[in-house]
Amino acid sequence: MAVTIANTSARLAATGCLTAFGDAAQTHAALLAGRIALQLSPVLGNAGDDLVPLALCPGRSFDEAAPPNWLAQLRPLIASIPGNNWGGPRHPIFVTSSNFGVGSLYAFRRTGDPVHLRYGTPSTCVAWLGGELGWGPHVTTVSHACVSAHLGLLQAARALHAGLADEALVFSFDFLSPFVAGGFHALKILNAGFPAPYQDRPIGSIGLGDGAAFAVLTRDRGDFALLGQSVHNEMHHFTANQADGAGFATCLAALAPLAQNRRLWLKGHGTGTIEAGRLEASALAKQFPGAPLVSWKGSLGHTLGSCGAVELALAVESLRTGRTPGTVGSGAPGFNDSIAFDPFDNTRFDTVLCASNAFGGAHAALLLAPAPNAAAPSVTASSSDPVSSRVSASSPHASVALAPTLELFIESAFSDDAGAEESAVTRERLKEIFPKLASRRMTQLGLVLGHTLLQLSPGEHDVLVYASEYAETRALEGYLDSFPTASPTLFQTSIHPSAVQQALIGRQQPVREFFPLTGRADLVVRALQTASLAHAPRAIVCGGEERGTWLLERGTASVRTFGFSLALTREKSAHATGRIALSPAPDAASGALSLPDFFDAIHERRPLDVIAAPGVRLTLDWS
Amino acid sequence: MTDPLVDRLKSLLVDALKLEGVTPAEIPDDEPLIGAGLNLDSIDALELVVRLEKEFGIKISNSEESRTALASITSLAAFVRERADPARLSTT
């Protein structure tokens, strides 16, 4: 599969992280000393529960408070982020997480206290957090399980290249709760058999950890550089990878040209699940023979959507100090000889590859190195990249006053307005579209969205952007109702971006890049911006919501079910049926375009000309 | 004469895994539950494990143990008889 990685390099002006050990320096020192943060803890926080390995920040209660008790933990980390005006028009933020405030939904279900609902959805949680921290409105929220942070880094780099930002902040946070521990326990991959095993043990266990991190990306400042980033989504199975490791290999191969003639050490994902660990170690050793491989999740636990940013900050700390912690929390023998168990001097290397993987066979990797003293990474990409070319012609390096107009052409559009249709009716209407094994587990949102998406025949070269505020509401409700014996299927299905994965995994259809976004008022704009910055012949933007039941009664779910999919190109073709343009508008101009309103315009083929987000005017015209 | 526990397990399978168009009687006693035949996968296996915990008070702590238990309906029935809370088993 051809994989391009244009527009993914950037400088790192600053990084930092928070783990159960403390900040990046404290965590790095603890890892060098071989300390293990994971401790056996009751899975739902109650005496008598099964014990599972968790690494919580000291002093933080496992169950959620209102407001969430992790805010106090985050404040010192946030105070260490250089600069201000974050969330301003030239300083966008990419918030990445898998959990957001979902522990608050569990707290609501357990206590019935509606105060918890204010923090329970990704959009309300990020809005609350942004208010607490004084962020401006230019925030893109990304949620793709354990590759979330990598996607934020990729988007931030592209925003810099396109001249949409002077600096970009990637901010990631994931704090554990009974919601997530119960779910992983239901998947039978949390047990007391940690530390994580390697080849001499028949039973696996991962650990989970609190984690948060940030990275400030710039075009031309900073001691470290992201040389390139790659992603790949094999869409093979929700919890398994292709048995031959092809998904890992595809992602890594994309970085191989950039890694040529470099001396690498490798920071693997290394959750400790036996099969994924074996495949990852094998793929890394094959692509980068002789490079030592380390993993730190056996100590810190898996920090989920934040792991890519947390481990990036620790890799930077390793480069800064010249010492790389070995694989902690896992006993030898390893899957192969490349796994380093002892700390080592990294000054004989010049580059680090950091990899992460996620449910659904999602793979992400990046190359990190000390920044060269020579010129900064060029803003201008290849001449085949119209967005970057256009920006470089105007003003690439300065604090550009206005962002460029981004233009996308609609090749095809499909929509399904299920409204208040009962789930069972939707199932009867659409189930034949999907393979039987897939359809019996599909949610109403998965069916409706998949119905529109598959009409575009997504392919392995496509970039896919998915927008949903509430996403898998019914699965979320069902999962919460299943406690204390949590349902593994509903846990899996409740995770954003399950609806798209249901459709694509059912067809075993890989896609190159997959950006699941969430948010509220500016979600449409963020999705279209993401699509326009991708470097692919075609981008698909899809979105949808699912009508809730008891969450709807609490105003925490969509009132209707709908889905749409748009095939978009950056060059106008004879087949184009419409045009979407995002152009600068005064930041003070207020306005918003909600996902349901955008859907209605698509469904009815209506034109739009609105202030769709602060500083952004959206026009939609149909041929 | 059919084994009441086997019948109960087959009904539980159809219900827990939402096997549309499959009746309990159509599930063979001695064929693998996961993979072939019913075309079930690892997440089905886990869901079934959870339902066994709820229904019979059985604890299965890892996926490797569940693989043994779910080899077939016959092996599952034997596993349940060996591990189940007797009070819950006697309702069959």
Interface residues (C-beta under 8 A of the other chain):
Chain A: D50 A186 L187 K188 I189 N191 G193 P202 I203 G204 S205 H237 F238 T239 A240 K431 K436 L437 S439 R440 R441 T485 A486 S487 P488 T489 Q492
Chain B: L17 K18 L19 E20 G21 N39 D41 S42 I43 D44 L46 E47 V49 V50 E53 K54 I60 S61 N62 S63 E64 S66
